[in-house]
Amino acid sequence: MKRKFLVIVLTIIFGFIPCFSFPSFKIWILGWIGFVPLLFLFDEKHTTKNFIIGIFAGFIFHIFLLNWLFSVAGFFYILIAIYLSLYWAVFFCLVFAFPEKTRIILGASLWYFLEILMQNLLTGFPWLPLSLSQWSCPATARIASVYGSAGLSGLIMGTNIAFYNGIKNRRVFQSFVIIAVVMFSYLISIYTGISDNSSTTIKIASIQGNSGYFGQSPEESFEIYRNMTNSIKEKCNLVIWPESSYPSILNKNPNVVDYLTQKSYIFPILVGSLSQDNDTVYNSAYLFTRGSVFRYDKKHLVPFGEYVPGKRFRTIENLYTRFAGFMPDISPGNKPGIFSIDSKKFLVLICFENIFPSITTASIDNDTGFIVVITNDSWYGNSFGPFQHFAHNVLRACETGRCVVQTAGTGITGIVSPYGDCKILEKNRKNLFIDGIMISDISLSNMKTVYMFLQEIGIAIFFILLIGVVICKN
């Protein structure tokens, strides 16, 4: 009994350790070694025990880092944490069933494929990939330009297993080999794909109005952004308002449309709002430029935030309405968010579309110079949520070799370079629930990284070949 109690206590402690490498924490090294203590709790001879420890440690990890979900999903937040913990349980259950000498490569490959599954199963929710732990270290985050975010995650888990084997069996050589692989991957990320040889720059103004959380009417919110826009005296190539900056049906308000149309003769304006065609409502991004209007309707909607899976069943509808207090009903669009200003193409992502690598890579091409993310993260409150959301832009920038500009209503607003370096709007040493305008010059890029060249299918084939080599040798 005492031993079981000790295992429970240690699982709680060791489940917390990797958390401190994730946003808004910055101890990135814990991504590479933070799972090592937890690995010592597993037993090759007890598969059921490994499954239980895995799901318990995963639950501790997710219930802590996803605590902001409670404000929007209520009781469903616990179910989401349990669901994501199942990936941990399956991983640790299987990885210790592998022969010890194959565990590093097979473990790294298994973690990679589990993250790919997480990106796609049940609409996907890859909010906390292991690669996100490197958001504060541009040098290691850049390895995503070679393997993608899921591939980097596999490499990180393989490193944890290598250190575990090295400590347990005194096989230091394995640890040196995996470090060499990481360093080699880093060198590849430097000398291939990403290049800053573009001389073309544009000036972008991101407006964070500190709106969307305090119950402003659409008119009040519009007044905030109109006044801040009118205060811009510099010549800008693009001014960006965040998602829900006009929290109503924009195409039904001629006064707002008229202002934005007239202002677009001075500089193009990208606005996040709702739109309605007949009885269908969309979460949209509008680009007003030189009197013309273009629109992108968000393709990948937030489960439980913008729509409820299975809401056609009365039981689910009643249960969700009871716990969350509302029933969202947004419809998805079906076209990529590619816009153009002065013949310069850019990709627009709305809200959490930026957490899906496939959405970015499927939409971008050689002529797409940069990426814009507009979001309303006000409902996260003052929590880990906005930092976790923004950190995904580090991975998308490294994967694509493009600058990523995020504009948020209450924060985080900032820019990530193709090298993973971040510049974030700050006022009085705060990033959240402040107002301000961030004006920056960004370089356009038409380069292809290794990841953009191979795409996810190429990386998946690489991991399949690794598995095949290990199986054939053993």
SETOR-516566 format. One record per residue (C-alpha): x, y, z; residue number from 1. Coordinates in nm, 2 decimals. Example, Ala and Ser with C-alpha at 12.3 -4.5 7.8 and 13.67 -1.06 7.14 Angstrom:
// residues 2
TIZA|1.23|-0.45|0.78|1 .
TIZA|1.37|-0.11|0.71|2 .
***
This chain:
// residues 474
TIZA|0.00|0.00|0.00|1 .
TIZA|0.28|0.24|0.09|2 .
TIZA|0.45|0.17|-0.24|3 .
TIZA|0.13|0.24|-0.44|4 .
TIZA|0.08|0.56|-0.25|5 .
TIZA|0.45|0.66|-0.33|6 .
TIZA|0.39|0.58|-0.70|7 .
TIZA|0.08|0.81|-0.70|8 .
TIZA|0.27|1.09|-0.53|9 .
TIZA|0.57|1.06|-0.77|10 .
TIZA|0.34|1.04|-1.07|11 .
TIZA|0.18|1.37|-0.97|12 .
TIZA|0.52|1.54|-0.91|13 .
TIZA|0.68|1.40|-1.23|14 .
TIZA|0.36|1.48|-1.44|15 .
TIZA|0.41|1.85|-1.34|16 .
TIZA|0.78|1.87|-1.43|17 .
TIZA|0.74|1.90|-1.82|18 .
TIZA|0.47|2.17|-1.77|19 .
TIZA|0.73|2.43|-1.69|20 .
TIZA|0.88|2.42|-2.04|21 .
TIZA|0.54|2.51|-2.19|22 .
TIZA|0.40|2.87|-2.22|23 .
TIZA|0.40|3.09|-2.03|24 .
TIZA|0.69|2.92|-1.86|25 .
TIZA|1.03|2.93|-2.04|26 .
TIZA|1.24|2.64|-1.90|27 .
TIZA|1.27|2.49|-2.25|28 .
TIZA|1.54|2.24|-2.14|29 .
TIZA|1.27|2.05|-1.94|30 .
TIZA|1.12|1.95|-2.28|31 .
TIZA|1.43|1.74|-2.35|32 .
TIZA|1.48|1.59|-2.00|33 .
TIZA|1.16|1.66|-1.81|34 .
TIZA|1.01|1.31|-1.88|35 .
TIZA|1.32|1.12|-1.76|36 .
TIZA|1.20|1.10|-1.39|37 .
TIZA|0.86|0.98|-1.50|38 .
TIZA|1.01|0.71|-1.72|39 .
TIZA|1.16|0.55|-1.41|40 .
TIZA|0.81|0.48|-1.28|41 .
TIZA|0.72|0.24|-1.56|42 .
TIZA|0.78|-0.14|-1.56|43 .
TIZA|0.84|-0.35|-1.86|44 .
TIZA|0.65|-0.64|-1.71|45 .
TIZA|0.33|-0.46|-1.61|46 .
TIZA|0.15|-0.32|-1.92|47 .
TIZA|-0.17|-0.24|-1.72|48 .
TIZA|0.03|-0.05|-1.46|49 .
TIZA|0.21|0.15|-1.73|50 .
TIZA|-0.13|0.24|-1.89|51 .
TIZA|-0.26|0.37|-1.55|52 .
TIZA|0.05|0.57|-1.47|53 .
TIZA|0.05|0.71|-1.82|54 .
TIZA|-0.31|0.83|-1.81|55 .
TIZA|-0.27|0.97|-1.46|56 .
TIZA|0.05|1.16|-1.54|57 .
TIZA|-0.11|1.29|-1.86|58 .
TIZA|-0.42|1.40|-1.67|59 .
TIZA|-0.20|1.60|-1.43|60 .
TIZA|-0.02|1.76|-1.72|61 .
TIZA|-0.33|1.86|-1.91|62 .
TIZA|-0.56|1.95|-1.62|63 .
TIZA|-0.29|2.20|-1.52|64 .
TIZA|-0.19|2.36|-1.85|65 .
TIZA|-0.55|2.36|-1.99|66 .
TIZA|-0.72|2.51|-1.68|67 .
TIZA|-0.83|2.81|-1.89|68 .
TIZA|-1.07|2.58|-2.08|69 .
TIZA|-1.30|2.57|-1.78|70 .
TIZA|-1.43|2.92|-1.85|71 .
TIZA|-1.57|2.82|-2.19|72 .
TIZA|-1.62|2.44|-2.17|73 .
TIZA|-1.71|2.39|-1.80|74 .
TIZA|-1.73|2.02|-1.71|75 .
TIZA|-1.63|1.92|-2.06|76 .
TIZA|-1.28|2.06|-1.97|77 .
TIZA|-1.22|1.75|-1.76|78 .
TIZA|-1.33|1.52|-2.04|79 .
TIZA|-1.09|1.69|-2.28|80 .
TIZA|-0.81|1.65|-2.03|81 .
TIZA|-0.89|1.28|-2.00|82 .
TIZA|-0.91|1.23|-2.37|83 .
TIZA|-0.57|1.39|-2.43|84 .
TIZA|-0.43|1.18|-2.14|85 .
TIZA|-0.52|0.87|-2.33|86 .
TIZA|-0.24|0.95|-2.59|87 .
TIZA|0.01|0.94|-2.30|88 .
TIZA|-0.14|0.61|-2.17|89 .
TIZA|-0.11|0.44|-2.51|90 .
TIZA|0.24|0.57|-2.56|91 .
TIZA|0.39|0.46|-2.23|92 .
TIZA|0.20|0.13|-2.25|93 .
TIZA|0.34|0.05|-2.59|94 .
TIZA|0.69|0.20|-2.56|95 .
TIZA|0.79|-0.03|-2.27|96 .
TIZA|0.66|-0.33|-2.46|97 .
TIZA|0.94|-0.26|-2.72|98 .
TIZA|1.28|-0.43|-2.68|99 .
TIZA|1.51|-0.20|-2.49|100 .
TIZA|1.76|-0.15|-2.77|101 .
TIZA|1.49|-0.04|-3.01|102 .
TIZA|1.30|0.19|-2.76|103 .
TIZA|1.46|0.52|-2.86|104 .
TIZA|1.38|0.51|-3.23|105 .
TIZA|1.05|0.33|-3.20|106 .
TIZA|0.95|0.56|-2.91|107 .
TIZA|1.03|0.87|-3.11|108 .
TIZA|0.84|0.74|-3.41|109 .
TIZA|0.54|0.63|-3.20|110 .
TIZA|0.51|0.98|-3.03|111 .
TIZA|0.53|1.14|-3.38|112 .
TIZA|0.24|0.93|-3.51|113 .
TIZA|0.03|0.99|-3.20|114 .
TIZA|0.07|1.36|-3.24|115 .
TIZA|-0.04|1.33|-3.61|116 .
TIZA|-0.34|1.14|-3.49|117 .
TIZA|-0.41|1.41|-3.23|118 .
TIZA|-0.41|1.67|-3.51|119 .
TIZA|-0.68|1.49|-3.70|120 .
TIZA|-0.89|1.26|-3.48|121 .
TIZA|-1.23|1.41|-3.37|122 .
TIZA|-1.16|1.73|-3.56|123 .
TIZA|-0.82|1.75|-3.39|124 .
TIZA|-0.69|1.94|-3.09|125 .
TIZA|-0.31|1.96|-3.11|126 .
TIZA|-0.29|2.23|-2.85|127 .
TIZA|0.01|2.10|-2.65|128 .
TIZA|0.24|1.92|-2.88|129 .
TIZA|0.57|1.84|-2.71|130 .
TIZA|0.75|2.07|-2.96|131 .
TIZA|0.56|2.37|-2.81|132 .
TIZA|0.80|2.33|-2.51|133 .
TIZA|1.07|2.49|-2.73|134 .
TIZA|0.88|2.82|-2.80|135 .
TIZA|1.12|3.02|-2.59|136 .
TIZA|1.43|2.88|-2.75|137 .
TIZA|1.45|2.98|-3.12|138 .
TIZA|1.76|2.76|-3.18|139 .
TIZA|1.58|2.44|-3.10|140 .
TIZA|1.24|2.55|-3.23|141 .
TIZA|1.40|2.60|-3.57|142 .
TIZA|1.44|2.22|-3.60|143 .
TIZA|1.07|2.22|-3.69|144 .
TIZA|1.18|2.37|-4.02|145 .
TIZA|1.32|2.02|-4.09|146 .
TIZA|1.08|1.77|-3.93|147 .
TIZA|0.77|1.99|-3.86|148 .
TIZA|0.62|2.03|-3.51|149 .
TIZA|0.52|1.66|-3.47|150 .
TIZA|0.87|1.55|-3.59|151 .
TIZA|1.04|1.78|-3.35|152 .
TIZA|0.81|1.63|-3.07|153 .
TIZA|0.93|1.28|-3.17|154 .
TIZA|1.29|1.39|-3.15|155 .
TIZA|1.24|1.54|-2.81|156 .
TIZA|1.07|1.23|-2.67|157 .
TIZA|1.35|1.01|-2.82|158 .
TIZA|1.60|1.23|-2.64|159 .
TIZA|1.42|1.18|-2.31|160 .
TIZA|1.42|0.80|-2.36|161 .
TIZA|1.79|0.81|-2.45|162 .
TIZA|1.88|0.99|-2.13|163 .
TIZA|1.67|0.75|-1.93|164 .
TIZA|1.85|0.45|-2.09|165 .
TIZA|2.18|0.62|-2.03|166 .
TIZA|2.11|0.67|-1.66|167 .
TIZA|1.94|0.34|-1.60|168 .
TIZA|2.19|0.12|-1.79|169 .
TIZA|2.49|0.35|-1.79|170 .
TIZA|2.48|0.36|-2.16|171 .
TIZA|2.62|0.71|-2.20|172 .
TIZA|2.69|0.65|-2.57|173 .
TIZA|2.32|0.66|-2.65|174 .
TIZA|2.29|1.00|-2.49|175 .
TIZA|2.58|1.13|-2.70|176 .
TIZA|2.43|0.99|-3.01|177 .
TIZA|2.09|1.15|-2.96|178 .
TIZA|2.26|1.49|-2.88|179 .
TIZA|2.46|1.45|-3.21|180 .
TIZA|2.13|1.39|-3.39|181 .
TIZA|1.98|1.70|-3.24|182 .
TIZA|2.28|1.91|-3.33|183 .
TIZA|2.29|1.78|-3.68|184 .
TIZA|1.92|1.86|-3.72|185 .
TIZA|1.99|2.21|-3.60|186 .
TIZA|2.27|2.26|-3.86|187 .
TIZA|2.03|2.14|-4.13|188 .
TIZA|1.78|2.40|-4.01|189 .
TIZA|2.04|2.67|-4.05|190 .
TIZA|2.18|2.59|-4.39|191 .
TIZA|1.87|2.48|-4.57|192 .
TIZA|1.53|2.63|-4.64|193 .
TIZA|1.52|2.95|-4.44|194 .
TIZA|1.69|3.25|-4.58|195 .
TIZA|1.67|3.62|-4.50|196 .
TIZA|1.79|3.73|-4.85|197 .
TIZA|1.47|3.91|-4.93|198 .
TIZA|1.51|4.29|-4.96|199 .
TIZA|1.13|4.34|-4.97|200 .
TIZA|0.98|4.47|-4.65|201 .
TIZA|0.64|4.60|-4.56|202 .
TIZA|0.51|4.80|-4.27|203 .
TIZA|0.23|4.65|-4.07|204 .
TIZA|0.03|4.80|-3.78|205 .
TIZA|-0.14|4.56|-3.54|206 .
TIZA|-0.41|4.72|-3.32|207 .
TIZA|-0.49|4.57|-2.99|208 .
TIZA|-0.79|4.75|-2.86|209 .
TIZA|-0.84|4.57|-2.53|210 .
TIZA|-1.19|4.49|-2.63|211 .
TIZA|-1.41|4.18|-2.64|212 .
TIZA|-1.40|4.09|-2.28|213 .
TIZA|-1.58|4.37|-2.10|214 .
TIZA|-1.91|4.34|-2.28|215 .
TIZA|-1.88|4.64|-2.51|216 .
TIZA|-2.15|4.68|-2.77|217 .
TIZA|-2.05|4.65|-3.14|218 .
TIZA|-2.07|5.02|-3.17|219 .
TIZA|-1.84|5.08|-2.87|220 .
TIZA|-1.59|4.82|-3.00|221 .
TIZA|-1.59|4.98|-3.34|222 .
TIZA|-1.54|5.33|-3.19|223 .
TIZA|-1.23|5.19|-3.01|224 .
TIZA|-1.07|5.06|-3.33|225 .
TIZA|-1.18|5.36|-3.54|226 .
TIZA|-1.01|5.60|-3.30|227 .
TIZA|-0.69|5.40|-3.28|228 .
TIZA|-0.68|5.36|-3.66|229 .
TIZA|-0.73|5.73|-3.71|230 .
TIZA|-0.43|5.79|-3.47|231 .
TIZA|-0.19|5.61|-3.71|232 .
TIZA|0.02|5.87|-3.88|233 .
TIZA|0.28|5.65|-4.04|234 .
TIZA|0.24|5.52|-4.39|235 .
TIZA|0.15|5.15|-4.35|236 .
TIZA|0.11|4.87|-4.61|237 .
TIZA|-0.15|4.70|-4.39|238 .
TIZA|-0.35|4.77|-4.07|239 .
TIZA|-0.49|4.48|-3.88|240 .
TIZA|-0.79|4.46|-3.65|241 .
TIZA|-0.83|4.14|-3.45|242 .
TIZA|-1.10|3.87|-3.46|243 .
TIZA|-1.43|4.01|-3.32|244 .
TIZA|-1.30|4.37|-3.34|245 .
TIZA|-1.65|4.44|-3.47|246 .
TIZA|-1.85|4.18|-3.27|247 .
TIZA|-2.16|4.17|-3.50|248 .
TIZA|-2.26|4.11|-3.86|249 .
TIZA|-2.02|4.34|-4.05|250 .
TIZA|-2.18|4.30|-4.39|251 .
TIZA|-2.52|4.41|-4.24|252 .
TIZA|-2.38|4.75|-4.11|253 .
TIZA|-2.34|5.00|-4.40|254 .
TIZA|-2.19|5.27|-4.17|255 .
TIZA|-1.90|5.05|-4.06|256 .
TIZA|-1.85|4.92|-4.41|257 .
TIZA|-1.84|5.27|-4.55|258 .
TIZA|-1.58|5.39|-4.30|259 .
TIZA|-1.35|5.09|-4.37|260 .
TIZA|-1.40|5.13|-4.75|261 .
TIZA|-1.31|5.50|-4.74|262 .
TIZA|-1.01|5.44|-4.50|263 .
TIZA|-0.88|5.17|-4.73|264 .
TIZA|-0.78|5.43|-4.99|265 .
TIZA|-0.52|5.54|-4.73|266 .
TIZA|-0.40|5.19|-4.62|267 .
TIZA|-0.55|4.84|-4.65|268 .
TIZA|-0.74|4.72|-4.34|269 .
TIZA|-0.79|4.36|-4.23|270 .
TIZA|-1.08|4.33|-4.00|271 .
TIZA|-1.21|4.03|-3.80|272 .
TIZA|-1.59|4.01|-3.77|273 .
TIZA|-1.90|3.80|-3.83|274 .
TIZA|-2.07|3.77|-4.17|275 .
TIZA|-2.41|3.64|-4.27|276 .
TIZA|-2.53|3.50|-4.60|277 .
TIZA|-2.90|3.43|-4.59|278 .
TIZA|-2.94|3.24|-4.26|279 .
TIZA|-2.58|3.12|-4.24|280 .
TIZA|-2.33|3.29|-4.00|281 .
TIZA|-1.95|3.28|-4.05|282 .
TIZA|-1.65|3.39|-3.85|283 .
TIZA|-1.48|3.60|-4.11|284 .
TIZA|-1.18|3.82|-4.20|285 .
TIZA|-1.25|4.11|-4.43|286 .
TIZA|-0.98|4.29|-4.63|287 .
TIZA|-1.06|4.64|-4.74|288 .
TIZA|-0.82|4.78|-4.99|289 .
TIZA|-0.86|5.07|-5.23|290 .
TIZA|-1.24|5.06|-5.21|291 .
TIZA|-1.26|4.68|-5.27|292 .
TIZA|-1.37|4.42|-5.02|293 .
TIZA|-1.25|4.06|-4.99|294 .
TIZA|-1.36|3.80|-4.74|295 .
TIZA|-1.23|3.48|-4.59|296 .
TIZA|-1.46|3.26|-4.38|297 .
TIZA|-1.29|3.05|-4.11|298 .
TIZA|-1.26|2.69|-4.21|299 .
TIZA|-1.17|2.50|-3.89|300 .
TIZA|-1.41|2.60|-3.61|301 .
TIZA|-1.35|2.56|-3.24|302 .
TIZA|-1.54|2.27|-3.09|303 .
TIZA|-1.77|2.38|-2.81|304 .
TIZA|-1.68|2.74|-2.88|305 .
TIZA|-1.82|2.79|-3.23|306 .
TIZA|-2.01|2.47|-3.28|307 .
TIZA|-2.10|2.17|-3.06|308 .
TIZA|-2.02|1.82|-3.20|309 .
TIZA|-2.33|1.61|-3.20|310 .
TIZA|-2.56|1.90|-3.12|311 .
TIZA|-2.83|1.74|-3.33|312 .
TIZA|-2.89|1.51|-3.04|313 .
TIZA|-3.12|1.68|-2.79|314 .
TIZA|-2.94|1.53|-2.49|315 .
TIZA|-2.60|1.68|-2.59|316 .
TIZA|-2.76|2.01|-2.67|317 .
TIZA|-2.94|2.03|-2.34|318 .
TIZA|-2.63|1.92|-2.14|319 .
TIZA|-2.40|2.17|-2.31|320 .
TIZA|-2.64|2.46|-2.27|321 .
TIZA|-2.68|2.37|-1.91|322 .
TIZA|-2.30|2.38|-1.83|323 .
TIZA|-2.18|2.64|-2.08|324 .
TIZA|-2.49|2.86|-2.08|325 .
TIZA|-2.50|2.91|-2.46|326 .
TIZA|-2.53|2.71|-2.79|327 .
TIZA|-2.29|2.83|-3.06|328 .
TIZA|-2.39|2.80|-3.43|329 .
TIZA|-2.12|2.92|-3.67|330 .
TIZA|-2.07|2.75|-4.01|331 .
TIZA|-1.73|2.67|-4.17|332 .
TIZA|-1.60|2.83|-4.49|333 .
TIZA|-1.44|2.62|-4.77|334 .
TIZA|-1.17|2.84|-4.92|335 .
TIZA|-0.81|2.93|-4.80|336 .
TIZA|-0.76|3.27|-4.66|337 .
TIZA|-0.52|3.41|-4.92|338 .
TIZA|-0.53|3.78|-4.97|339 .
TIZA|-0.31|4.02|-5.17|340 .
TIZA|-0.20|4.38|-5.12|341 .
TIZA|0.01|4.55|-5.40|342 .
TIZA|0.06|4.21|-5.56|343 .
TIZA|0.20|4.07|-5.23|344 .
TIZA|0.01|3.76|-5.11|345 .
TIZA|-0.03|3.66|-4.75|346 .
TIZA|-0.22|3.40|-4.56|347 .
TIZA|-0.48|3.48|-4.30|348 .
TIZA|-0.57|3.23|-4.02|349 .
TIZA|-0.85|3.30|-3.77|350 .
TIZA|-0.82|3.20|-3.40|351 .
TIZA|-0.69|2.85|-3.34|352 .
TIZA|-0.64|2.76|-3.71|353 .
TIZA|-0.27|2.84|-3.64|354 .
TIZA|-0.23|2.53|-3.42|355 .
TIZA|-0.28|2.30|-3.72|356 .
TIZA|0.03|2.27|-3.94|357 .
TIZA|-0.17|2.11|-4.22|358 .
TIZA|-0.39|2.42|-4.26|359 .
TIZA|-0.09|2.64|-4.30|360 .
TIZA|0.11|2.42|-4.54|361 .
TIZA|-0.20|2.34|-4.75|362 .
TIZA|-0.27|2.71|-4.80|363 .
TIZA|0.07|2.86|-4.85|364 .
TIZA|0.28|2.86|-5.17|365 .
TIZA|0.60|3.03|-5.30|366 .
TIZA|0.43|3.36|-5.36|367 .
TIZA|0.28|3.38|-5.01|368 .
TIZA|0.51|3.63|-4.83|369 .
TIZA|0.39|3.62|-4.47|370 .
TIZA|0.12|3.49|-4.24|371 .
TIZA|-0.14|3.68|-4.03|372 .
TIZA|-0.33|3.54|-3.73|373 .
TIZA|-0.62|3.74|-3.60|374 .
TIZA|-0.78|3.62|-3.28|375 .
TIZA|-1.00|3.71|-2.98|376 .
TIZA|-0.84|3.54|-2.68|377 .
TIZA|-1.03|3.75|-2.43|378 .
TIZA|-1.22|3.45|-2.30|379 .
TIZA|-0.90|3.28|-2.19|380 .
TIZA|-0.88|3.55|-1.91|381 .
TIZA|-0.54|3.61|-1.75|382 .
TIZA|-0.42|3.26|-1.79|383 .
TIZA|-0.17|3.03|-1.98|384 .
TIZA|-0.41|3.02|-2.27|385 .
TIZA|-0.31|3.34|-2.47|386 .
TIZA|0.06|3.25|-2.43|387 .
TIZA|0.01|2.89|-2.54|388 .
TIZA|-0.19|3.01|-2.84|389 .
TIZA|0.07|3.27|-2.95|390 .
TIZA|0.36|3.02|-2.90|391 .
TIZA|0.22|2.81|-3.19|392 .
TIZA|0.32|3.09|-3.42|393 .
TIZA|0.68|3.01|-3.34|394 .
TIZA|0.64|2.66|-3.48|395 .
TIZA|0.44|2.78|-3.79|396 .
TIZA|0.71|3.05|-3.86|397 .
TIZA|0.99|2.79|-3.84|398 .
TIZA|0.80|2.53|-4.04|399 .
TIZA|0.72|2.77|-4.33|400 .
TIZA|1.01|3.02|-4.32|401 .
TIZA|0.76|3.30|-4.31|402 .
TIZA|0.70|3.58|-4.06|403 .
TIZA|0.39|3.54|-3.86|404 .
TIZA|0.20|3.84|-3.74|405 .
TIZA|-0.06|3.79|-3.47|406 .
TIZA|-0.32|4.05|-3.37|407 .
TIZA|-0.54|3.99|-3.07|408 .
TIZA|-0.81|4.19|-2.90|409 .
TIZA|-0.67|4.17|-2.55|410 .
TIZA|-0.33|4.00|-2.62|411 .
TIZA|-0.10|3.84|-2.72|412 .
TIZA|-0.02|4.06|-3.01|413 .
TIZA|0.32|4.01|-3.17|414 .
TIZA|0.55|3.91|-3.45|415 .
TIZA|0.76|3.59|-3.50|416 .
TIZA|1.04|3.59|-3.74|417 .
TIZA|1.12|3.28|-3.96|418 .
TIZA|1.40|3.21|-3.71|419 .
TIZA|1.16|3.18|-3.42|420 .
TIZA|1.24|3.51|-3.26|421 .
TIZA|0.95|3.69|-3.10|422 .
TIZA|0.85|4.05|-3.06|423 .
TIZA|0.54|4.11|-2.84|424 .
TIZA|0.34|4.42|-2.77|425 .
TIZA|0.39|4.53|-2.41|426 .
TIZA|0.27|4.81|-2.19|427 .
TIZA|0.37|4.87|-1.83|428 .
TIZA|0.54|4.53|-1.85|429 .
TIZA|0.21|4.36|-1.94|430 .
TIZA|0.10|4.18|-2.25|431 .
TIZA|-0.26|4.10|-2.16|432 .
TIZA|-0.56|4.33|-2.13|433 .
TIZA|-0.37|4.64|-2.26|434 .
TIZA|-0.43|4.86|-2.56|435 .
TIZA|-0.17|4.96|-2.81|436 .
TIZA|-0.06|4.97|-3.17|437 .
TIZA|0.24|4.76|-3.28|438 .
TIZA|0.40|4.89|-3.59|439 .
TIZA|0.68|4.68|-3.75|440 .
TIZA|0.86|4.63|-4.07|441 .
TIZA|0.86|4.26|-4.17|442 .
TIZA|1.05|4.09|-4.45|443 .
TIZA|0.87|3.89|-4.72|444 .
TIZA|0.99|3.54|-4.80|445 .
TIZA|0.94|3.30|-5.08|446 .
TIZA|1.18|3.03|-4.95|447 .
TIZA|1.09|2.67|-4.89|448 .
TIZA|1.21|2.49|-4.58|449 .
TIZA|1.29|2.12|-4.57|450 .
TIZA|0.95|2.06|-4.41|451 .
TIZA|0.76|2.26|-4.67|452 .
TIZA|0.94|2.06|-4.94|453 .
TIZA|0.87|1.72|-4.79|454 .
TIZA|0.53|1.80|-4.64|455 .
TIZA|0.39|1.58|-4.36|456 .
TIZA|0.37|1.28|-4.59|457 .
TIZA|0.75|1.30|-4.65|458 .
TIZA|0.82|1.32|-4.27|459 .
TIZA|0.58|1.03|-4.21|460 .
TIZA|0.76|0.81|-4.47|461 .
TIZA|1.09|0.90|-4.30|462 .
TIZA|0.97|0.77|-3.96|463 .
TIZA|0.82|0.46|-4.13|464 .
TIZA|1.16|0.39|-4.28|465 .
TIZA|1.32|0.43|-3.94|466 .
TIZA|1.07|0.18|-3.80|467 .
TIZA|1.14|-0.06|-4.09|468 .
TIZA|1.52|-0.05|-4.04|469 .
TIZA|1.48|-0.12|-3.66|470 .
TIZA|1.24|-0.41|-3.72|471 .
TIZA|1.46|-0.56|-3.99|472 .
TIZA|1.78|-0.54|-3.78|473 .
TIZA|1.60|-0.71|-3.49|474 .
***
